């Protein structure tokens, strides 16, 4: 068989890894073909796949496997495919075997010219159920695989060796090319839910020279390291050029050049980085050149210290954080650094909780969250298993989430079935289930009012819901959407908090569409930090007990713009937004004891001026009164004039209550804004010889909030004579320190 010199390219998201290689021109002989019907863009089609192939003296046979897709068991779940076009194929719910996804941003299985001509394993494993694929090799061979970040296929049992190892690691790609060497004989791969694509199979005795050198940059260690594995039996001479760059700097980074001798086995080359700024992710660009090939690799690195602990991360936790939406693969050398950078910034924002990106989150991610003082909400799409049991015992786990946005019908039925089983398995947690608060009160199949109060009444759960009030350029909290059957945010919050027995958390939009997109196309407008702080204060005033913003980073290849960080450079997306969110985090931490002391015992507010003010008054478990006022007008100052009812003497007389309004008035020691610590203007007055009021006057800047804390003379408390019995029943003084 002749030999030719060919230049090939492996194109990954945002970078190119290329090498010229001396490779035998060989083709695979495929037998036992199978035609699989599928639908491509709504049109019926068929895909040719194979059960057997003969490649460079290697006989490959696909054997019956196991998968459960759409409730049906399948044995034909993996086949062989010829890489005639150098492309990777995927089988899943929306795309069938051999079809290239139309939406490449959603599933970026990119062209892999380096493995062109290799037979490849493609599978039909389910997104939400594990599966098993089986194959037989006539002699030792290497299997390359694009492994999705969602697929825990890498986490094989500890006793199983060898393990999957990175081959081409591009940091900002959802998929990374891994390899694993198998002996001759039958083999079994147990896949978790998600995607797996075999990208090529080659006998070990026919690997090209380029395939025998594997370069992986590791920015997580100190100093950063380039690890180069030389599988050749003799040393190889290569040249190395590398540079560290700060994404915020426009000037070209200075480069360093070295000549290296790669000895057989693992070679470790330190890459000193002059990076002293704390919290910044620097990027390594390195290139290796040999006689027959070249390799280009990138990696993140930074000084990402753990901010000192503050009240936000101290027990008991009031959850405030975000769903992680990093645009990178899940290799530890990449994800570890990107997670550290994210956690570093979240802590600077006084956040304490994260929703991790994948189900059955590995211990390494939970360990990192724990190191930074963060709690994690983990997502469950299946029940049981050793990984899950270990995960649920991790000290970083706050609670778990089941499913996402269920709708009345089969999806909710499956949700309920899983809810019933999982709550029995993990009774130590109060689970959350996320619905669409936008649909509250609409009567639709996604209406949370129907879902929680008609179907989930039997579960002690936390009601979590997403409410994306910032749509297009003309809509926000103060300008609700008018062309849809949707309630304004205040009305939705009033409906949610009416269920006094169950807590609720909010999912606000920490994302939007890129500013460069045409205005008419920005259906999801990126909110400012000023707008978001106003929105979150509004939720807190209505007894919201947790906030988990959707999306931390720009992701999906620039389709979604994160309001906090850029997903590729890890730079702060907008300094003003970041500062406003940081200020909110400081306020949230300051009022944490007050929020935890909220009771469902509401106090009527008989006058609220102007109308733009949303005012909620309630008794606290500490025996105090709190009045939360939020100016929903983001353009105009609100001259607040509030009358908060202390008592109705006529009701007290007929019900023979012991409450004495005069006692409450006499016992008021102070009224302060808990957000700023500043004293408020107040007085008491009686109207019609019947109603006793606390009269508050203030000025609230556009979008500003106040949390007036009315404290008594007895260490902040009021006596029993000053507080209605119905409110006293909500008190648990012994569990709370005095707040003043």
N, C-alpha and C positions, 0 to 999 in steps of 0.2 A: 504494500500500500504506500503510495507516494506521500511526500510531506510538502506542505506549502506554508508560506509565511503570510499571515493574515493579521490585520489590525481590527480589533473589535472594541466595542464601547458598551459599558454598562451605565445606562442613564438612570439616575435616581432623582428624587424630588430635590431641586435646588442645587444639584452638584453633578459632576460627571466623574466616574471612576473608570479609568481606561487602562488597558494593557494590550500590548502587542504580544502575541503568543505563537509559538511554533507548535502546531497541532495537526495531528493526522487527519486527512480528509476521510471521514467515515460516515456512513449512514446506517440507520437502524432498520432492520427488517421486522416489520410488524405483522402479526398474525391474529386470528380470531377477532375480527373487528366486530363492533357493535354500533348500531345506529340509535342515538338517543334523541327522542323528540323534545323540542323546547320551543319557547316563544321568544322571538327577538323583535323588540320594538312593536309588539302586538301582532307580528306575523309568524305563522307556523314555520318551523325549520327543523333540520336534523343535524346532529353532530356526530362525526365519526371518531370513535375512540377504540382502544384495543386492550385485549387482556394479556397479550404476550409481545415481547420484543427480543431481538438478538442484536446486541450492540458491542462491537469490539470484543467478541468472544464471550460476552456476558449475556446469559439468558435471564430475562426478567419475567416473572409471572405474577399477575394480580389475582389474589384469592378472595373468596367470599368474606366480607367484613360484617360490621354491625353499625347501623345508625337508625335513629328514629326521627323521621322528618314528617312534620304535619300529622303526627299521631300514627304514622305507619312505619313498621319495621322494614328495613331494606338490607339486603346482603350485598347487592351490586352498588357499592358506595365509592369505589375508586377504580380508575382505569389508567391506561397509558395514553399519552398524546405526543405526537411528533412536533418538535419545536421548529417547524419549517420556516416560520416567520419570526422566530426569536421572541415570541410573545408569551406571556403567562396567561393562563385561562383560569376562570373561577366558576365554581358551581355554588349557587346559593338560592335564596328565596326569590331574588329579583333577576338574577342572571344565571343562565344554565351552562352546562359543560361546554367549553370551547368558545363561549361568547365573551367578547371584550366588553366590559361595562361601559355604557354610554356616559355615565357620570364618573369620570376618572378621579375627580376630587374626593368622592365618597369612598372609593376603593381603588387607590392608586397602584394597581398592579402594572408596573411599568415594563417596557421592552427590555429584554435581557439578551443582548446580542452575544454576550460571552458564552452563553450556553446554547446557542443556536445549533440545531442538529441533534442535541441530546434528547433521548426519550424522557418524558416528564410524567410524574404521577399527579393526577388531578383528582380531587375528592368532592363529595357531596355532603360533607358533615354539616350538621344543623347549627344555626346561630345560637340556639338556646339549649341544646342537648349534646351530651358527649357522644363520641362514636369511636369505632375501632376500624382501622384498615390493616390488611394483611397482604404480604407479598413474599415471594421466594426468589433468591438470588443464587445463581450457579457458582459464583465466586465472589470474594470480597469486593465491595463497591462503595462509592461515596454517593450519598443522596444530598442534593442541595434543595433548600426549601425556603420560599418566601413565607415567613410566619407573621401573622397578623398580631398586632399589639394586644388584641383581645383574647388571643388563644393561649392558654396555659400549657401548650404542648411542650414547652421547654422544661417545665417542672416535672421531669420524670422521677420515679421513685429513686431514692438515694442509692439503693443498691444496684441500680441499673447503670451500666457503663458500656460504651462511652456515651457522653451527653452531647446534645446539640451545641455547636460552637459557632460564634459569629464568623462570617466570611467577608461580607461587605457591609459595613456598618455606616449608614449615612444618618447623622443625628436627626434631621428634620424630615423623616419619612415614616409613615405609619408602619411600613414593612421593612424588615431587614433580611438579607440573604444569609441563612445559616447552613451549616453542613453537619453531617454525621456519617461516620464510617461503620458499615455493617459487615459482618462475616457472611460466609456462604451459608445458605439454608433459609429457613422460614423465619419471618419477623412480623412483629405486631406493633402497631403504633396506636396508643390510646390518646385520642384527641379530646380536649375540652371544647366547650361551645366556642364557635368563632370560625375563622377562616384559616385554611392551610393549603398551600399549593406547592407540590413538588416541582422544582424548577429544573431538575436535571438529574440523571443517574449515570454514573461513569465507573467502570472498573478501576480499582486502585492502581493496577499495573499499567493503566493507560492515561493517568493524569498528565496534563500538559505541564511544562515548566512553570508557566505563570500560575497555575492552580496550586503549585507546591509552595508558593510564598504567600503568606496571609498576614496582612498588616492591619493592626487595630490600634487606634489612638485612644488612650485612657486619660481623660482630664480630671478624673475623680481623685487620683492619687497625688501625693506631694513629694517631689515635683512631678508634673505631668509626664506621662511616659508614652513612647511609641513602642508597642510590642510587635515584633516581626517573627513569625514562625517560619523557619526554613525547613521544608520537608525533603529537600534534596540531600543526597548522601555526601555532598561536598560543599565547601564554603562558596558563597556567591558575593560578588562585588557589586555594590549599588551606590548611587549618590542620593543624598537627602537634602531637600530644600524645604524650609518651614518658616512660618511667621505667625505671631500672635497679633490679632487685631481687636480693637475696641469698636463695636458696631456704631458707637456714637461719634467716632472720629472719622472725618472724611479723608484725612491724609493717608497715604499708602503706608502699610506697616513695613518695617524693616525686616529683611529676610536673613536667614542664617543658612549656610551651606556646609555640608559635611560629606566626606567619603567614608563609607562603611563596608566592613566585611561581615556578611551574615554567616555565622557558623551554623552548622546543622542543629536543629532544635530551636528553642525559644531565645530570641535576642531582645534585650530591653535597652532602649535608648532614651535617656532623660532628655526632656525638652524644656529647659529652664524658661520660665515666663516672668517677665518684668511687669507683673500685674499686682498693684498694691491697693487699688481702690476697693473698698469693701462693698459687697452687694452687686457688683457688675460681672456679667458673664462675658468672658473673652473667648474668642474663637480661634482655634488652631487650623491653619491650612498647611498641610504637609504633602510632599510629593516624593515618591521613591522612583528612581530610574535605574533599570538594569540593562543588560545587553539586549535582552529579548522582550522586555516588558516595562510598563510603568504603572504605578498605583497612586491614586490620590485619595487622601482621607481627611476628614474634618472631625473636630471634637470640641466640646465646651469645657471651660475651666473658670474658676473664680474663687475669691475669698468670701465665703458665704457663711458668716458666723451666725450663731444662734443668738438672737436678741435676748437681753435679760428678761426673766419672767416678770409679769405684772399681774394686776388683778384680773385681766381678761382671761388668763389661762389657769387661774387658780380655782380650785373647787369651791362651791359647786359651779358647773359650767352653764353659762347662758349662750347657746350656740350662735356664733356669728362667723360666717366664712363663705365658701364658694365651691362650686363644682369645678374640678380641674379639667382644663381643656388644652393640654399641652400638645403641640404639634411636633412630636418626636416619637421614635420607636421605643420599645420597652427594654432595650439592652441596658444592663446595669451601668455600663461605662458612660452611657448617655443620659438615661432617665434619672440616675442618681444625682448627677450634677444639676439637671434642669429642675428636679424636685427641690433640691436644696435652695436653688435660686428663688423658686416660687415660695417655698415655706419661709425663707428669709424675709421676703417682701410682705407676705401675708401677716407675719408677726409685726412688722413695722406698721401695718394698718390696724393692729390690735385685733386681728382675727384669730380665732381659736379652733376652727372646725373646717375640715375639707371633706368633700365627697370624691373618693378616689375614682379613677377613670375606668377601672375594669372590675368585673365580678371576681369574687374569691381573691381579693387583693393579696399579693405575696407578702411574706413577713418583712422583706427588705423595705417595702414602701411604708408599712406600718411602723417599722423601727425608726425610719427617718421622721415620720410624723411625730412619733413619741419623743424623739430627740429634740425636736423644735417646740415641744409643748403643745402640739396640736392633737385634737381628737378627730377621729375619722368616722364618717357614715359610710358603711360598706353596702354594696348592692348585691342582692341575691336573685339569681334567675333559676336556681335549682335547689334541691334539698339534700343536705348531708354530704358525706365524703370527708376523708381525713384532713384535706386542706381547709375545708370550711370549718370543721370542728376546731382546728388549731387557730384559725383566724379569729373565731368568735371569742377565744380566750385571751386575745392580745390586749394589753392594757390601753392601747390607743383607741380601741373600738368604742365609740359612743353608743351607737345603735345601728340598725340595719334598715335598708329600704327594699321593698318588694315591688318589682315591676315598675311601670312608668305610665302615667296617664291612662288608666283603665277606662273603658267605656262600657255602658250597660249592654250586655250581650255575651257572646262566647269569651271575649277577652276578660271581662269582669268575672265570669264564672271561673275561669282558670286562675285568676287573681285570688278569688275567695278561697278556692281549694288549697292553694299554696299558702295563703295567709293562715288558714286553720292549722295546717301541719307545722309550719315554721314557728308559730307562736307557742305551740306545745313544746317544740324542741328547744327554744331559747326563751324561757319565761323570764329570765333576768333582764330582758330589754323591753322597752316600749317602742315598737316599730313605727316607721313612718311609711306612708304611701302617698305618692305625688299625683295630684289631679290638676285639672286646668281651671284655676280660679276665674279666668276670663269668662267661662261659661256659667258662672254662678247665677242661679235664678232664671236661666233661659229655658229650662225644661228639656234640654237636649239630652242625648245619651251620655254626654260627657259632663253634664251638670253635677258639680261636686255636692250640691245640696241633696240631690237624689242619691248619689253614690254613698255618701257618708250616713245619711239619715234614713235611707230605705234599705241599704244592702250591707253596710259595714257597722251597723249598730251594736253588734255583739262583740266587737273587738275594742280593747283598750289601746288605742293607737294615737299617734300624733298626726294631725291633718296637715299635710304639706302640699302646697300648691303654687303653681307658677302663674304670675300675673304680669303680663308685659304691657304696661300702660304707655310705653313710649313708641308710638308707631307713626311713621311718616314725619314730616317736618312740623305739622300743625297740631300734633296731639301729644298730650302729656298728662300728668296728674291733675293739673288745673284746667285742662282742655280735653275732656274725655271724648272718646271716639263716638261720633254721632251717626255714622252710616252702618253701624252694626247693632244688633239687639244685645247691647252690653251695658251693664250697670256701671256707674262710676265707682272708683276705688273705695270711697268712703262707704257707699251702700253695700258693697261686697264685704268689706271688713265688718260692718255691723251685723250682717247675716252670719258670718263665720263665728264671731265672738258670742253670738246668742247661745251657742252650745257651751254652757259654762263648765261642763264636766270634762271636756277634752281640750288639750292644748292645740295650738296651730302654729305652723311655721310658714314663712313666706319665701318664695323663689322669685326675686326680682331679676330683671335682665341686666347683667353686667357685660352686655355685648351690643352690637349693632352691625350695620353694614359699612364698608369702607367709605370714608368721607369723599373719595374720588368718584364714587358711583353717582350717576345722575340723581337729582333730588327725587324725581318721580319713582325711581327704582328702590329708594331706601325705605322699604316696608318696615324693617326693623331699624329705627333710628337709634344711634348710639347716644344714650343719655349722658349728661354731664354729671360730675360728682355732686354739684350743687343740687341738681334735680333728684339724684338718687338718694341723697341724704334726707331731703324733704319727704320722699316716698317712704323711706324706711322709718322715719319718725312717725309718719302717719300710721303705719302698720303697728308700731310699738304702742301707740296710744290706744289701740284697740285690742290690747292684751295678746299681741303676737309674742311668742316666747322663743323664737329662733329665726335667723335669717341666713339663707344659703343661696347666694347669687349664682345664676347660671352663667358659667363661662368666665375664666380668668384671663385667657390669652386670645389674641388673634389666632385663628386656626382655619382648617379646611382650605389650605392654600390661598389665603387671602379673601375668602368668601365672607368670613365672619371677622369683625373687628372687635377685639376685646377692649373694654374701657379701662382695664388696669395695665396690661402688659402686651408688648408685641410678642407673638408666639415664636418668632424665629430668633430675634436678637435678645429677648428678655429685657429690653429697655422699657422704661415707664412710657405708656402710650401717650399720656397727656399730664403734664406737671400740675396744672390747675385741678384736674379731676383727681389726681392722686392726693393732692393736699387736702381737698375737700373730703375725700374718703378717709384720710388719716384723721382729720378733725372729727368726723362722725365717730370713728373708732374710739377716740379719746372720750367723747361724750358717752358712748355706749358703755364703755368700761366704768365711767364715773357713776352712772345711774344703775349699774347692774344690781346692787342691793335693793333699790326701789322696784325695779322690774320684777324681781323674784318675790317681792312682797305684795304684788298686785293681787286683788281678790276679784271675784265676779260681782261683788257688791257695788253696783253703780250708784252714783249720786246725781240727781237731776241737775242739769244746768238750764236755768230758766231764761237766761238771756245771753246770746252769743252775738256780739257785734265786732267786726263786720261779718257778713255771710261767709267770706272766704275762710274764716277760722273754723277748724274742726276741733272741738273741745270734748274731752272725756274726763269725767271726775269719778273717783272711786275711793273706797276705804282700802287701807293697806293692812297686811297681817301684823304690822308693828304697832297698830293702833293710831296711825296717822291718816291724813287725807292727802290725796294727790290729785292735781288737776293738770292734764296734759293738753297743751294747746299747740296746734300746728297751722301756720299760715300757708294755705294751699295756693295762694296767689304768688307766682314767682316773679312778678313785675312790680307790685305795689306794696307799700308798707301797710300793715294792719294796726289801727289804733284800737286795741282790745278793750272791750267793756263787757265784763262777765259777771253774771249773778249765779252763784253756786248755792243751791239749797242746803241749809244746815238742818232745818227741821220745819215740819208743819205742825203747829201747836194744836190745831183742831184734831188731827189724826192721833196725836199723842194723848189728848184728853179722852177721846172716845175709846181708844184701845187701852187706856190706863197704863200707858208705858211710863217708865220711870225717867225717861229722857228729859233733861232740862236744857233747852237751848241757851239759856243764860250761862249755864255751866260751861258749855262749849266755847262761847264767846269769851268768857273770863279766863279760860285755860289756854287760849291761843298764845303761844310764845313767839312764833315767827312764821313768815311765809317767804321761802327762798326758792329760787330757780335751781333745781338740782343739776341742770346742765352746765351752769356757769358759776353757781355758788353765790350769786348776787341776790340781795333782798328785793322783794317785790312790793309794789304799792297795794295796800289792801285796807279795807275797813269792814265793819259788819253793820247791817241795817235790818230793820223789821218793816214789813209792808202789810197794810190792812190788819194790823194787830194779830197777824196769824203766821206769816212766812218769815223765817229768819234766814238771812243770806250772808254769804261771804262775797264781798264786792271787790273784784280785782280789776285794776286798770294797768295797761302796759302798752308798749309799742313794739311790734314784731316786724323786723325787716322782711323783705320778700323771701318767702321760702323758709323763714326761721321757725324754730320750735322752742317751747318752754315746757318745763315740767315743774310746776309749782308744788312744793312740799310744805304742807301745813302741819306744823309740829306743835304739840302740847307742852305744858310745863313739866310734866313728869317724865323726864328723860326722852322727850319727844312724843310721848303717848298722851292720850286723853283718858280721863276717868270713865268709869262705866256710866256715870250720870250724863256724860256728854256725847255718848255714842249710842245709836239705836241698837237694840238687841239683835236684830237681823244681821247687822254688820259685825257685831261682836262674835257671832258664831263663826265667822270666817277667820278670826284671829288665831295665830299660833305663836304667841310672843316668845315662848321659850326657845324657838328655833331661829330667831332672828335677833341680831344685835340692833341696838337703837340707831336710827338713821337721822341725822340732822345736818 
